[in-house]
Amino acid sequence: MTTKAATSNPTIAHSAASLPVSAEEFELTATLIDADSLYLDKPVKALDARYSSLANLRKELTWTDNFFEDEDDVIAVFDFDYDAMESFYTSVGWVTLASSIIYTPIFVCSLLGLAPCYLRKNIRWSTRSQHVAITQDGIRFVRERRPCCWGLQCTDQGKSSKTVPFDKITDCDIEEPAGNTCFCITNVLSTVNVDTASSGTEGKKELKLAGLKDPHSFKKLVWAMKRAQQQGSTMATAASIPVSDKRLEVAGADKEVAMLLREIRDELRINNELLQNKQPCPEKATPPAGESEIREDNN
């Protein structure tokens, strides 16, 4: 049993040969340690705690996609479920190819073009070239250079990238999978739809991301970054006004108030003059009888 466990895994066999351990200890080590777990091709990275609290994420956001590793403005990277995407789109491709039998010329052209042979490869090349990240400026979606058709260099598709700024985003929602595609393929991919003011017409989307592993955290972080950017721009605009400009604004307001008060004063003067001109000259009033008698007694 020990020999079988050692020979089935070369790494463990080499370790057993180099370390002086007993057969019982080696047997326990061989059954408990998986050599594949000792080597991580893609290290796991996590989102900064400040952004996690900003987006109010309930669980830690991690990713293994290292495509944006050399970019400094990246806040978080979101992994695509490449395996699920490849399986789903491959099934759709086979059903589409089978349904083309109804149109004989299209089906014959597909066979001559070796579509059945390169169907899965094209889907793998297309799905695994997608990468998306949240940056300081917005959502960055990249399709790296990839083979296409028969995998020849002359048929390669070039790299393309797109950034949607936070201040242009008007909506970011999630379309949950439901129902079937082509009547027999269960929809399993969630789709994140990002709209802007220029893309909201005629049902077009500025950006569609299908197959994200954690679309809800993506949505929360997008809205959190948009709110933070709006608040920061407002504060920056207020702080960017110099003190001298503020004093000038106050002085200008004081001048306007002084002019308004002068106008009110002039209006009051005019009204007083008009009232004085209309009022007749007052006659000398005779004192009442009681007052005249009191005056005579005093004299």
Protein Blocks (a to p, Z undefined) as FASTA:
>chain_A
ZZmmmmmpmklmmmmmmpccdfklmmmmmmmpcfklmpcfbacddddfklmmmnopabdc
ddfbfklmmpmkbfbdcdddfklmmmmmmmmmmmmmmmmmmmmmlmmmmmmnommmmmmm
mmmmmmmmgccdddfklccdddddddehjopaklpccdddddddfklpmbdcddddedje
ehlaccfbdcdddddfklmgghiafbdcehiablmlmmmmmmmmmmmmmmmmmmmmmmmp
cfklmmmmmmmmmmmmmmmmmmmmmmmmmmmmmmmmmpccdddddddfklmmmmmmmZZ
